[in-house]
Amino acid sequence: MGWEIDILWLTVLMFGSLAILLMAGLPLAFVTGGLGCIFLFLFGDLNSLNLLPSRIFPFMTDYQLSAIPLFIFMAAMLERAGIIEELFDVVYRLLGGVKGGLASATIIASTILAAMVGVIGAAEVTMGLIALPAMLRHRYEPKLACGSILAGGTLGILIPPSILAILFAVVAEQSVGDLFIGCVIPGLLLSGLFILYVTVRSYLNPEMGPGLPPEEQVDFREKLRLLRGITAPILLIVLVLGVIFTGIATPVEAAGIGTFGAFLVAAIHRRLTWQGTKEAAVTTLKASSMVLWIIFGASIFVGFYSLSGGREFVAETLIGTGLGPYGILLIMMIILIVLGMFLDWVGILLLAVPIFVPIMLKLQFDGLFGLPGPTEGITDPQKAKETMQLWFGVVYMVNMQMSFLSPPFGYALFYLKSVAPPDITMAMIFKSAVPFLILQAIGLALVIIFPQLILWLPRAVYG
């Protein structure tokens, strides 16, 4: 029999220890898993030790998680096929002499790329290698150039096929397909806000984002020729997302189709080599292993905390604030933003979602400013629950975009710094992220105030 401890002190001990060990630089997967086992031993009993296999085994056998290595492999193959370079080249030549055209091309190319890969690392690094030198060469203001790469790269976490959506669906026990469809409009909305911002800034101050010189602009015939070069990857996107949205295939089956399609695209571009395939497989193995180890560790940590009454403690604390449903949601969003400054998105999801989702399902959101709430007009309790899960899932993912740009440890900031020229300092990258963080916050507010931005497309597709 373990020692007895008040839930408040257990909360302080568990999350305080987690913060200290993470600041010491230890890996998240082993910190959460190790602390979970230690607290189980100290404060649990023999029966609670069954938590270890009971938390891990369902993830090991979850069919939906098999989509993760398939989508990661698809991304790695497309990257090695040179698709990202071609995509950026085509888009920026199409935009020609438009002011801020290179920055807009970066965001558009990142948006299309997000629909191919579902992960942000490859997009940030590759666009940093290709787009940043091109913009600096054309005398773009460095902060605008860096910001457009940072913001565009984060779209991969939201626009389907998003790895985050797959993990959220598994943890929250909901439909991956619904989440994919619900993310489409918010993803395009954010992309549009980013493009609008860089365009307006460039027209107000043309020196920030000058258009291409006449000798680099191409005529209509050349633009058509360039478009033919990216036909294959665009068709692959349409195929993968189309079979999911129409219900022909599950996300896992669509991931398999996408992986096979990535081989074909690489072959069409004459980039299909044994060495490239081997490198893509090793990249997939490393990334998938990292994700799964974090899942195992965090699920043990959160599982023990929930078993000890942590979920009820957090719910009572939040509801006890008396702030109402939207006030509680605001607190959750702030907590997620703060966590995003220090943890990666997998760890945040495993730590926060199992606690936050049950609380959200207990609250009644009737809308803001006289607008309808997410479940208005739904009388079936099960349908209302599914709608709330979908709405909160996408709101959560929009918030997670901010975590990649949040100083001091936003992952996208360091991805870009790793490939940026020496004269692009870390302070400059931090400053370049601020306007786009504000735009992401505006996007987050819009999907909360106007829930139909999330819910309209799934209802139109599935009825």
C-alpha positions in Angstrom: 0.0 0.0 0.0 1.5 3.4 -1.0 1.5 6.6 1.0 -1.5 8.8 1.1 -1.3 12.3 -0.3 -3.7 15.1 -0.9 -4.5 15.7 -4.6 -3.3 19.3 -4.4 0.2 18.2 -3.2 0.3 15.4 -5.7 -0.4 17.9 -8.5 2.4 20.1 -7.3 4.8 17.2 -6.9 4.0 15.5 -10.3 4.0 18.6 -12.5 6.8 20.4 -10.5 9.0 17.3 -10.9 8.1 17.2 -14.6 9.0 20.9 -15.1 12.4 20.5 -13.3 13.5 17.4 -15.2 12.4 18.8 -18.6 14.4 22.1 -17.9 17.4 19.8 -17.0 17.2 18.6 -20.7 15.9 15.1 -20.2 13.8 13.5 -22.9 10.0 14.0 -22.5 9.1 10.3 -23.1 11.4 9.0 -20.4 10.7 11.8 -17.9 6.9 11.2 -18.1 7.1 7.4 -18.1 9.7 7.4 -15.3 7.9 9.8 -13.1 4.6 7.9 -13.7 6.3 4.7 -12.5 7.9 6.4 -9.5 4.6 8.0 -8.3 2.8 4.7 -8.9 5.3 2.9 -6.6 5.2 5.7 -4.0 1.5 6.6 -3.8 -0.2 3.7 -5.6 -1.0 0.1 -4.6 -0.6 -3.3 -6.1 -3.8 -3.0 -8.1 -2.8 0.4 -9.6 0.4 -1.2 -11.0 -1.9 -2.9 -13.5 -2.1 0.7 -15.0 1.2 0.2 -16.8 0.1 -2.5 -19.3 -3.5 -1.4 -19.4 -2.5 2.1 -20.5 0.2 1.0 -23.0 -1.4 -2.0 -24.7 -4.5 -0.2 -26.2 -2.1 2.2 -28.0 0.1 -0.7 -29.2 -2.9 -2.3 -30.8 -4.8 0.8 -32.0 -5.4 0.4 -35.8 -5.7 4.2 -36.4 -2.1 4.9 -35.2 -0.7 2.9 -38.1 -1.5 5.9 -40.3 1.3 7.9 -38.5 4.3 6.0 -39.9 2.6 5.8 -43.3 2.1 9.5 -43.6 5.6 10.3 -42.2 7.1 7.9 -44.9 5.0 9.6 -47.6 6.3 13.0 -46.4 9.9 11.7 -46.4 9.6 10.3 -49.9 8.1 13.4 -51.4 10.8 15.5 -49.8 13.5 13.4 -51.4 11.7 13.6 -54.7 12.3 17.3 -54.8 8.6 18.2 -54.7 9.1 21.0 -52.2 11.6 22.8 -54.3 9.5 22.5 -57.4 6.4 23.6 -55.6 8.0 26.8 -54.3 9.6 27.5 -57.7 6.3 27.2 -59.5 4.2 29.3 -57.1 6.7 32.2 -56.9 7.0 32.4 -60.7 3.3 32.3 -61.1 2.9 35.3 -58.7 5.5 37.2 -60.7 5.7 40.9 -60.0 3.1 41.0 -57.2 4.6 42.8 -54.2 5.3 40.4 -51.4 4.9 37.6 -54.0 7.8 35.5 -52.7 6.4 35.6 -49.1 2.9 34.7 -50.4 4.4 32.0 -52.5 6.1 30.6 -49.4 2.8 30.4 -47.5 0.9 29.0 -50.5 3.6 26.4 -51.1 3.5 25.5 -47.4 -0.3 25.2 -47.5 -0.1 22.7 -50.4 2.8 21.0 -48.7 0.8 20.6 -45.5 -1.8 18.7 -47.4 0.9 16.3 -48.6 2.8 15.5 -45.4 1.0 16.3 -42.1 4.3 17.2 -40.3 6.0 20.5 -40.0 9.7 19.7 -39.6 10.4 18.9 -43.2 8.4 22.0 -44.4 10.2 24.5 -42.1 13.7 23.2 -42.9 13.3 22.8 -46.6 11.5 26.1 -47.1 14.2 27.7 -44.9 16.8 26.3 -47.3 15.0 27.3 -50.5 12.7 30.3 -49.8 14.7 32.3 -47.3 17.8 32.7 -49.6 15.5 33.6 -52.5 13.7 36.3 -50.4 16.9 37.7 -49.0 18.5 37.8 -52.5 15.5 39.9 -53.7 16.0 42.3 -50.8 13.0 41.2 -48.7 12.9 42.5 -45.1 14.4 39.6 -43.1 11.7 39.5 -40.4 9.0 39.3 -43.0 10.9 36.6 -44.9 11.4 34.5 -41.7 7.9 35.1 -40.4 6.3 33.8 -43.6 8.4 30.6 -43.5 7.6 30.1 -39.8 3.8 30.7 -40.2 3.5 28.7 -43.4 5.3 25.7 -42.0 3.0 25.4 -38.9 0.0 24.8 -41.2 1.1 21.1 -41.4 -0.1 20.6 -37.9 -3.7 21.6 -38.9 -4.4 20.9 -42.5 -5.2 17.3 -43.2 -3.6 14.7 -43.3 -2.4 16.0 -39.9 -0.5 13.6 -37.6 -1.8 15.7 -34.6 -5.4 15.0 -35.8 -4.8 11.3 -35.8 -3.3 11.3 -32.3 -6.1 13.6 -31.0 -8.7 11.3 -32.4 -7.1 8.2 -30.8 -6.8 9.9 -27.3 -10.2 11.5 -27.4 -11.9 8.4 -29.0 -13.5 10.2 -32.0 -13.4 10.0 -35.8 -10.2 10.9 -37.6 -12.1 11.6 -40.8 -14.4 14.2 -39.0 -11.4 16.0 -37.6 -9.7 16.0 -41.0 -12.7 17.6 -42.6 -13.2 20.0 -39.7 -9.6 21.3 -40.0 -9.9 22.3 -43.7 -11.6 25.7 -43.4 -9.7 26.8 -40.3 -6.4 25.8 -42.0 -7.3 27.8 -45.2 -8.5 30.7 -43.0 -5.1 31.0 -41.3 -3.3 30.6 -44.6 -5.4 33.4 -46.0 -4.7 35.7 -43.0 -1.0 35.1 -43.4 -1.1 35.9 -47.1 -3.3 39.0 -46.5 -0.8 40.3 -43.9 2.3 39.9 -46.0 0.6 41.4 -49.1 -0.8 44.4 -47.2 2.6 45.0 -45.5 4.4 44.8 -48.8 2.1 47.2 -50.6 2.2 49.7 -47.7 6.0 49.5 -47.7 7.2 48.1 -51.0 10.8 47.9 -49.7 9.7 45.1 -47.4 8.6 42.7 -50.2 9.5 44.0 -53.7 8.0 42.2 -56.7 10.2 40.1 -59.0 12.3 42.1 -61.6 10.9 41.9 -65.1 13.7 39.6 -66.3 12.6 36.9 -63.8 8.9 37.1 -64.6 7.4 34.5 -67.0 4.7 34.7 -69.6 1.4 32.7 -69.6 2.7 29.8 -71.7 5.6 29.3 -69.3 3.3 29.4 -66.3 1.2 26.6 -67.9 4.4 24.6 -68.4 5.4 25.1 -64.8 2.0 23.9 -63.6 2.4 20.6 -65.5 5.4 19.9 -63.4 3.4 19.7 -60.1 0.4 18.0 -61.5 1.3 14.6 -60.0 1.7 15.7 -56.4 -1.5 17.8 -56.6 -3.4 14.7 -57.9 -1.9 12.7 -55.0 -3.3 15.2 -52.5 -6.7 15.1 -54.2 -6.7 11.3 -54.2 -5.6 10.9 -50.5 -8.0 13.5 -49.1 -10.7 12.6 -51.6 -10.9 8.9 -50.5 -11.1 10.0 -46.9 -13.7 12.8 -47.3 -16.0 10.6 -49.5 -15.8 7.7 -47.1 -14.3 5.4 -49.7 -11.3 4.6 -47.4 -10.3 5.1 -43.8 -7.4 7.5 -43.0 -5.2 4.4 -42.6 -6.1 3.0 -46.0 -5.7 6.5 -47.5 -2.2 6.7 -45.9 -1.3 3.5 -47.6 -2.6 4.8 -51.0 -0.6 8.0 -50.3 2.6 6.1 -49.6 2.3 4.1 -52.8 1.5 7.4 -54.6 4.7 8.9 -53.2 6.7 6.2 -54.8 5.0 6.9 -58.2 5.6 10.7 -57.8 9.3 10.1 -57.0 9.5 7.8 -60.1 7.8 10.3 -62.4 10.4 12.9 -61.2 13.2 10.4 -61.7 14.2 10.7 -58.0 13.2 7.1 -57.0 16.5 5.6 -55.7 17.3 2.8 -53.2 19.3 5.3 -51.1 16.5 7.8 -51.0 14.0 5.1 -50.0 16.3 3.8 -47.3 16.8 7.3 -45.9 13.0 7.9 -45.9 12.5 4.6 -44.0 15.1 5.5 -41.4 13.5 8.9 -40.9 10.1 7.3 -40.5 11.4 4.8 -38.0 13.0 7.5 -35.8 10.0 9.9 -36.0 7.4 7.1 -35.3 9.4 5.7 -32.4 9.7 9.1 -30.8 6.0 9.7 -31.1 5.1 6.3 -29.7 7.5 6.5 -26.8 6.1 9.9 -25.8 2.6 8.3 -26.0 3.6 5.5 -23.7 5.3 7.7 -21.2 2.7 10.4 -21.0 -0.2 8.0 -20.9 1.3 6.4 -17.7 1.9 9.8 -16.1 -1.6 11.1 -16.9 -3.2 7.7 -16.2 -1.9 7.7 -12.6 -2.8 11.3 -12.1 -6.4 10.7 -13.3 -6.6 7.5 -11.2 -5.7 9.6 -8.2 -8.5 12.0 -8.7 -6.6 14.6 -10.8 -9.2 14.9 -13.5 -11.9 15.7 -11.0 -9.6 18.1 -9.1 -8.8 20.1 -12.3 -12.5 20.1 -13.3 -13.6 21.4 -9.9 -10.9 24.0 -9.8 -11.8 25.3 -13.3 -15.6 25.3 -12.7 -15.0 26.8 -9.2 -13.5 29.9 -10.8 -17.1 30.9 -11.7 -16.0 32.2 -15.1 -18.5 30.3 -17.2 -17.9 27.9 -20.1 -16.1 30.4 -22.4 -14.0 31.7 -19.4 -12.9 28.1 -18.7 -12.1 27.6 -22.3 -10.0 30.7 -22.3 -8.0 29.4 -19.3 -7.5 26.1 -21.1 -6.2 28.0 -24.2 -3.8 30.0 -22.0 -2.5 26.8 -20.3 -2.0 25.2 -23.7 -0.1 28.3 -25.0 2.2 28.3 -21.8 2.8 24.5 -22.2 3.6 25.1 -25.9 6.5 27.3 -24.8 8.3 24.4 -23.2 6.9 21.1 -24.4 6.4 19.5 -27.8 2.9 18.9 -29.3 2.8 15.2 -28.6 3.5 15.7 -24.9 1.0 18.5 -24.6 -1.7 16.4 -26.3 -1.1 13.4 -24.0 -1.0 15.6 -20.8 -3.8 18.0 -21.5 -6.4 16.3 -23.8 -7.4 13.4 -21.4 -8.1 16.0 -18.7 -9.6 18.8 -20.8 -12.0 16.9 -23.1 -14.2 15.4 -20.3 -14.5 18.9 -18.7 -15.5 20.4 -22.1 -18.3 17.8 -22.5 -19.8 18.8 -19.2 -20.1 22.5 -20.2 -22.9 24.1 -22.2 -21.6 26.6 -24.9 -24.5 28.8 -25.9 -22.6 31.1 -28.2 -21.0 34.5 -27.9 -22.3 38.0 -28.9 -25.8 36.5 -29.7 -24.3 34.0 -32.2 -25.2 30.3 -32.1 -23.1 27.9 -30.0 -21.5 24.7 -31.4 -24.4 22.4 -30.4 -27.3 24.8 -30.9 -30.3 23.0 -32.5 -29.0 19.5 -31.7 -31.3 17.5 -29.5 -29.7 14.1 -29.6 -27.2 13.8 -26.6 -24.8 11.6 -28.5 -24.8 13.9 -31.6 -24.2 16.9 -29.3 -21.3 15.1 -27.6 -19.7 14.2 -31.0 -20.1 17.8 -32.2 -18.5 19.2 -29.0 -15.6 16.8 -29.4 -15.1 17.9 -33.0 -15.3 21.6 -32.3 -12.9 21.4 -29.3 -10.6 19.1 -31.2 -10.1 21.6 -34.0 -9.9 24.6 -31.6 -7.2 22.7 -29.8 -5.3 22.1 -33.0 -5.5 25.8 -34.0 -4.1 26.6 -30.6 -1.2 24.1 -31.1 -0.1 26.0 -34.1 0.9 28.8 -31.7 3.1 26.4 -29.7 5.5 26.0 -32.6 6.0 29.8 -32.8 6.0 30.6 -29.0 9.3 31.7 -27.6 11.5 30.5 -26.0 11.3 26.9 -27.1 8.9 26.9 -30.1 10.2 24.1 -32.4 9.6 26.0 -35.6 11.9 28.8 -34.4 14.8 26.4 -34.0 14.1 24.5 -37.2 14.5 27.8 -39.1 17.6 28.9 -37.2 19.3 25.6 -38.0 19.3 26.5 -41.7 19.3 30.3 -41.7 22.4 32.3 -42.6 24.6 33.5 -39.7 23.3 37.1 -39.9 19.8 35.9 -39.1 19.9 35.9 -35.3 17.7 34.0 -32.9 16.3 37.4 -31.6 15.4 38.3 -35.2 13.5 35.0 -35.6 11.7 35.6 -32.3 10.6 39.0 -33.4 9.5 37.8 -36.9 7.2 35.3 -35.2 5.2 37.9 -33.2 2.9 39.3 -35.9 2.0 35.8 -37.0 1.4 34.7 -33.5 -1.1 37.5 -33.3 -2.7 36.3 -36.5 -3.0 32.8 -35.1 -4.6 34.2 -32.0 -7.1 36.0 -34.2 -7.8 32.7 -36.1 -8.3 31.0 -32.8 -10.8 33.6 -31.6 -12.7 33.3 -34.9 -13.2 29.5 -34.7 -14.4 29.9 -31.1 -16.8 32.8 -31.8 -18.0 31.3 -35.2 -18.1 27.5 -34.5 -19.6 26.9 -38.0 -16.1 27.6 -39.5 -15.3 24.2 -38.1 -18.7 22.4 -38.2 -20.1 23.5 -41.6 -18.0 21.3 -43.9 -18.3 18.0 -41.9 -22.1 18.6 -41.8 -22.1 19.3 -45.6 -20.1 16.2 -46.3 -21.7 13.7 -43.9 -25.1 15.3 -43.4 
